Every structure is written in structure tokens, then in C-alpha cells.
């Protein structure tokens, strides 16, 4: 099958959806498909992001607005794919999130050529807020999501929550939930190398090395620091936050205040900043567990959590109002309620003193990743949906 992936961004641009597109393209190529990626103008970096011969990246889109729509359709016609997969989040195509042109694309392609269009919603729309301007944007994004859904042959989402929200907008099509995979390729790390790396970070390879990973916003950092302080009373422990870059000034001040309030020094907490993928993977493999207290709970769209599963790391995380069935407490993750600092403290203490529990969760994490989140598994689900010869349903 000839598949075209449409994404507003692509590596080396820093973007989760761009990373998703890169790894999906590679996985589709591995299972025998011809892949084109249509994305914004810019430079490629095939040293850090190598591509197989059956994946071609076309960095040719200069404008995602209505002025660029004719050129966008022209490029798709020239590529002549069997299936177009749109990777959609409104703020990727317009910094204000006010998209329109890409939302019209499925309906226009329906008229101009016989290409099956599948839209993958990574995000839908912003919630309503206090200002009129914000609420107008929220209404527009809901309308744009409906327009895109109506024109598409098939719809996928990256978390089960989006299914219900699209249904709430009146979408009556079947919606397939396909999760995201990890954007960190796993490296090989011998036990000797792991021991040296742990000693370098901890000063004592027998201490407990707790990982955090990715962005720091929407994480309950005060609760994480409080849990770390409880463990520190009993044994050597270090919190290593890998990647994520620098938070904004307002958020950084709050993090620093919470760290000081829990009497944690720079020896107890280390922030690595952005690192090459190989270094990130090595550090993850050196850690004993990962702690990710999401403010809204763990879900299938949290690539930081998925990366913990991929690396066989016991994952201490939070359960929100909606929990997808694949995350099972005590089997493949350790769950605590969102906002419950005491429960997070008790969870980290239990994991710290119970290596048998960490081993069980590590095995469960690897099994969950291999069966559900591995890129080849995701690619096969995408192909099964992309290859269906179903009639376009336009009712909402």
C-alpha cells in the first residue's frame, strides 16, 4: 500500500506529533509499505533521524492556511497515495489553533481523487474559559473537528477520552483508538555499563535512582518531592528528571519553591535538560523506577509513561477520572489517585523497599508495551484501518 502521512511538523523540529509521524513512518516501512511524509518546509536530519529507502519526506508546505490549500492538494495528487493519514492537532497547523484549510482537505480530496483519508486526532479542542476570545476559539475548534471528521473516511484517536468527546459533538462514525508509541529508541546497556552509570549519578550504585521524564508541566511536582523526601529519610535516593527542557519562568519558580519546601538539594534532584535519544535511553535503563504524577492521570497518549513501559521500568503514576483498561495496578503500573500526596508517598516507599514488586511491575510493563504500544503493533492497526474499503459516511 502507498501511504502518505500529513504532519505539520517533522524531526528535527521538537514536536510530539512530529516524532509520532517519524516513528510510524519507519514502522509502516518495516512491514512492507511505501511511505511518503508531507510536511512543512525545513531541513531534515538523517543523522539523528535515519530513514529507510521506502520512506520519502517532502518538506514542501510553506503555508497551512487557505492560501496554501491549492498547493497542498497538488502535492497530494502528485504523490498519488492509496491512503492519506492526517496527524491532527489544531495548534500544529496554526499557532492560535484556528485551523480551517486542513479540515476541508478530506472533503476536497473526495471530489478530486480516489484517496482514502484517515484522520488521527492527537488533540481535539481547548476547553471553554473565562474570556470571550478564548470561548470563540473553543467553539471554532469544535466546529473544525466536526468538519474534519465528516470528510474523513475513518477516524482514530490516541486516547479513549477523545472517543466520547467526538461523540458528544454528534459524530456517529466508528472511532478507533490507537495509542502512541515511545519516541525514544531503546539502546543496549550491559550490566557493567549500567553499574558504572549508576555510580556516576548516585555516587553509590546501591542507592535508589528514581526517574522522571519529559515535560514538567501538568505534573504534580510538589507531591513527587514530598514522596522523595519520605524515602530520603530511610535510604540514599536521587530523583533524575530526564529531558523536558526548561519550564517557563513562572513554572520553574514554583518547582524550585516546592523543592526547597521539601528540603531537597541539587544533590537529591538533577535536571538533565534535553539530551540525545541514546543518552536518554541509557539513563532510563540505569534507573530503578519512574515516577510520573500526572495532574489528570495516566493515559495512552502519555509518551513519557509509554517510554517507561518500553524500558521495563516500574511506573509509579496517577489514576484520573477515566482509566484505560490496559493499565492495571500491581500488574504493570503502580497507581495512586490524582492529587493524593499521601498515597504517592506510600507508593514510592513501598516500591523502594520491595524489589520483588518492582520486578513484577517491570515484567508487566514490558509485556504491556510489546503487546500494545510497540510501533509495529501500532502500524498494523493503522494499516488495517487504512486498507478498509468502506463507503464514506457523512452523517453526524
Beta strands, then each sheet from edge to edge (+ up, - down):
strand 1: 2-6
strand 2: 34-40
strand 3: 55-61
strand 4: 83-88
strand 5: 116-121
strand 6: 154-157
strand 7: 175-177
strand 8: 208-213
strand 9: 237-242
strand 10: 269-271
strand 11: 289-292
strand 12: 314-319
strand 13: 334-337
sheet 1: 3+ 2+ 1+ 4+ 5+ 6+ 7+
sheet 2: 10+ 9+ 8+ 11+ 12+ 13+
end
